[in-house]
Amino acid sequence: MNECIVSGWGLTNPVSVRQSFPKSIEDLENLINSAHPKSIITRGLGRSYGDAAQLEKANVVRMDNFSFIDLKIEKNEVTTGSGISFDKLLNYIIPKGFFIPVSPGTRYVTVGGAIASDVHGKNHHVDGSFGNHVKSILILNGNGELQRLNKSSPREIERKQFWATIGGMGLTGVIIEATFELIPIETSLINLFTRNFENIDLLLEAMIEADKEYRYSVAWIDSLHPNLRGILSCGDHALLTDINGKNKKNPLEKIQDHNTKAPNYFPRGLMNNFTIKIFNEGWYRKSITAKKHNIETIGKFFYPLDAIKNWNRIYGSDGFVQYQFAIPDKKVELILDFLRKLQDNKIPNFLPVLKRFGDFKNGHLSFPIKGWTLATDIPANYEIAMELLDDFDEKIVDAGGRIYLSKDARQKKETFKKTYERYSEWKQIKNEMDKNNIFSSSLAERLEL
Ligand SMILES: Cc1cc2nc3c(=O)[nH]c(=O)nc-3n(C[C@H](O)[C@H](O)[C@H](O)COP(=O)(O)OP(=O)(O)OC[C@H]3O[C@@H](n4cnc5c(N)ncnc54)[C@H](O)[C@@H]3O)c2cc1C
């Protein structure tokens, strides 16, 4: 056990914790059986932006020693330890012709973290979120019971506990291992289609059309531009017949490691409207001159931010907040409303990203609802921005939307309870799986989860 300070990826709200690295299920059982109420939370690679994987003075359980990979090629599925990172998993399965069913925008997350957040990717409109592809989970619940939760179990209670754990933010127990489906691929390349749009209305229209044609789609918006112009990137896994030249030599190449490291210190206020405007202009122009159809590596398409290790430090020691909301299709005007409010109040915000959500079965606390999701990074030291977000939360509530728990560092419990309408049902299951409420987190405390 070691004492240290941890925070989310946004670097706000650091807390001091004790970290433990159990080596066996027996070690874990000992930890859980001797735990007090609200004293344990599991932590993956700490890529949730807010306060989900931490709790002041608590025991933070790291599953680094649970990192096996058991690939079942003939079934297109894999069983892994919960502590394995997507990075290690991908570099094992890609050369064997497989890709993960859903990927967030970084490969430095663990399987346990991906399940507990029920992460979504650029393919939600086609494939749903990660939980939709999980077949079974081995979990040690808060009562110290080892449970194998199968999605297709004939027992209703088991199915309920399964879905309460998918997106359950680590509060039903420690996920030890999981079995999930994989996508067979012929190459580790993406057939990419990129288009610039001079205003947001055209971009939104094109994105709805892209739902029908492409497995993956994502849009970046130049939120400082008067027309809110943007770039739409869509793609599919490239087939062997799509590639030629040097790509043919090793079509299932591993992902290249990042080689750039951000400095430890960045001046406060570096991310301001001036610097972001320069970046946005360059980004938009680069895309205009680039080819519309291209073959791109999985690394560059899915994980552009992973190219710079610890890029989160560019916001300085105050850190940043990632505000990500989901809204139903019919409330699309809120995207414009939100971005205009940021503009009118001159609030710097970086890399706003828009994705589409499809209609899929979800965990009780899973984030996606059919429609749109927008995420953007805002420096945490802009007081006026935080006030604006509080006001905007009200609009999200009225629109029937919600804020993503894995990105959240600031929403109020009232907002959460009004927007995650299956919360009470989830809480009942959590109370059964963790009778003494030993699992908690700063997020859980703040939102009374
Ligand atoms: C650059 C970047 C891009 C991202 N893009 C996306 C995206 O596109 N889509 C998306 O959905 N998310 C995205 N995320 C968020 C990220 O995918 C999630 O927060 C994910 O849960 C992080 O995984 P982790 O292993 O770091 O978990 P942590 O951040 O350490 O923990 C997240 C939650 O999982 C729980 N947990 C972790 N391991 C276990 C376990 N073994 N058992 C039980 N509970 C556990 C923790 O208690 C916590 O509640 C992004 C994050 C970054 C930094």
The ligand as a Tripos MOL2 file, in Angstrom:
@<TRIPOS>MOLECULE
LIG
   53    58     1     0     0
SMALL
NO_CHARGES

@<TRIPOS>ATOM
      1 C1         -8.1890   11.8250  -24.1220 C.3       1 LIG1
      2 C2         -9.4020   11.1160  -23.5900 C.ar      1 LIG1
      3 C3        -10.4130   10.7690  -24.4580 C.ar      1 LIG1
      4 C4        -11.5430   10.1120  -23.9920 C.ar      1 LIG1
      5 N1        -12.5140    9.7940  -24.8800 N.ar      1 LIG1
      6 C5        -13.6150    9.1610  -24.4580 C.ar      1 LIG1
      7 C6        -14.6200    8.7540  -25.3800 C.ar      1 LIG1
      8 O1        -14.5120    8.9970  -26.5770 O.2       1 LIG1
      9 N2        -15.6910    8.0900  -24.9020 N.ar      1 LIG1
     10 C7        -15.8210    7.7770  -23.5780 C.ar      1 LIG1
     11 O2        -16.8130    7.1480  -23.2160 O.2       1 LIG1
     12 N3        -14.8850    8.1440  -22.6760 N.ar      1 LIG1
     13 C8        -13.7980    8.8120  -23.0900 C.ar      1 LIG1
     14 N4        -12.8260    9.1580  -22.1880 N.ar      1 LIG1
     15 C9        -13.0300    8.8220  -20.7700 C.3       1 LIG1
     16 C10       -12.4760    7.4310  -20.4260 C.3       1 LIG1
     17 O3        -12.6700    6.5260  -21.4750 O.3       1 LIG1
     18 C11       -13.2240    6.8650  -19.2200 C.3       1 LIG1
     19 O4        -13.2020    7.7640  -18.1570 O.3       1 LIG1
     20 C12       -12.6510    5.5290  -18.7350 C.3       1 LIG1
     21 O5        -13.4720    5.0260  -17.7200 O.3       1 LIG1
     22 C13       -11.2420    5.6770  -18.1740 C.3       1 LIG1
     23 O6        -10.7460    4.3920  -17.8690 O.3       1 LIG1
     24 P1         -9.6470    4.2020  -16.7290 P.3       1 LIG1
     25 O7         -9.1750    2.8100  -16.7910 O.co2     1 LIG1
     26 O8         -8.6470    5.2890  -16.7990 O.co2     1 LIG1
     27 O9        -10.5640    4.3480  -15.4360 O.3       1 LIG1
     28 P2        -10.5210    5.4340  -14.2480 P.3       1 LIG1
     29 O10       -10.6200    6.7880  -14.8330 O.co2     1 LIG1
     30 O11        -9.3830    5.1470  -13.3690 O.co2     1 LIG1
     31 O12       -11.8940    5.0650  -13.5200 O.3       1 LIG1
     32 C14       -13.1170    5.3390  -14.1610 C.3       1 LIG1
     33 C15       -14.2350    4.6280  -13.3950 C.3       1 LIG1
     34 O13       -14.0830    3.2220  -13.5280 O.3       1 LIG1
     35 C16       -14.0580    2.5940  -12.2590 C.3       1 LIG1
     36 N5        -13.1870    1.4190  -12.3930 N.ar      1 LIG1
     37 C17       -11.9560    1.3560  -12.9510 C.ar      1 LIG1
     38 N6        -11.4930    0.0830  -12.8960 N.ar      1 LIG1
     39 C18       -12.4500   -0.6600  -12.3030 C.ar      1 LIG1
     40 C19       -12.5740   -2.0410  -11.9490 C.ar      1 LIG1
     41 N7        -11.6130   -2.9360  -12.2060 N.pl3     1 LIG1
     42 N8        -13.7000   -2.4500  -11.3170 N.ar      1 LIG1
     43 C20       -14.6870   -1.5710  -11.0240 C.ar      1 LIG1
     44 N9        -14.6320   -0.2620  -11.3530 N.ar      1 LIG1
     45 C21       -13.5280    0.1900  -11.9720 C.ar      1 LIG1
     46 C22       -13.5400    3.6610  -11.3180 C.3       1 LIG1
     47 O14       -13.9550    3.4080   -9.9970 O.3       1 LIG1
     48 C23       -14.1980    4.9060  -11.9010 C.3       1 LIG1
     49 O15       -15.5060    5.0310  -11.4220 O.3       1 LIG1
     50 C24       -11.6770    9.8040  -22.6070 C.ar      1 LIG1
     51 C25       -10.6500   10.1590  -21.7270 C.ar      1 LIG1
     52 C26        -9.5190   10.8040  -22.2060 C.ar      1 LIG1
     53 C27        -8.4250   11.1800  -21.2430 C.3       1 LIG1
@<TRIPOS>BOND
     1     1     2 1
     2     2     3 ar
     3     2    52 ar
     4     3     4 ar
     5     4     5 ar
     6     4    50 ar
     7     5     6 ar
     8     6     7 ar
     9     6    13 1
    10     7     8 2
    11     7     9 ar
    12     9    10 ar
    13    10    11 2
    14    10    12 ar
    15    12    13 ar
    16    13    14 ar
    17    14    15 1
    18    14    50 ar
    19    15    16 1
    20    16    17 1
    21    16    18 1
    22    18    19 1
    23    18    20 1
    24    20    21 1
    25    20    22 1
    26    22    23 1
    27    23    24 1
    28    24    25 2
    29    24    26 1
    30    24    27 1
    31    27    28 1
    32    28    29 2
    33    28    30 1
    34    28    31 1
    35    31    32 1
    36    32    33 1
    37    33    34 1
    38    33    48 1
    39    34    35 1
    40    35    36 1
    41    35    46 1
    42    36    37 ar
    43    36    45 ar
    44    37    38 ar
    45    38    39 ar
    46    39    40 ar
    47    39    45 ar
    48    40    41 1
    49    40    42 ar
    50    42    43 ar
    51    43    44 ar
    52    44    45 ar
    53    46    47 1
    54    46    48 1
    55    48    49 1
    56    50    51 ar
    57    51    52 ar
    58    52    53 1
@<TRIPOS>SUBSTRUCTURE
     1 LIG1         1 GROUP 0 **** ****
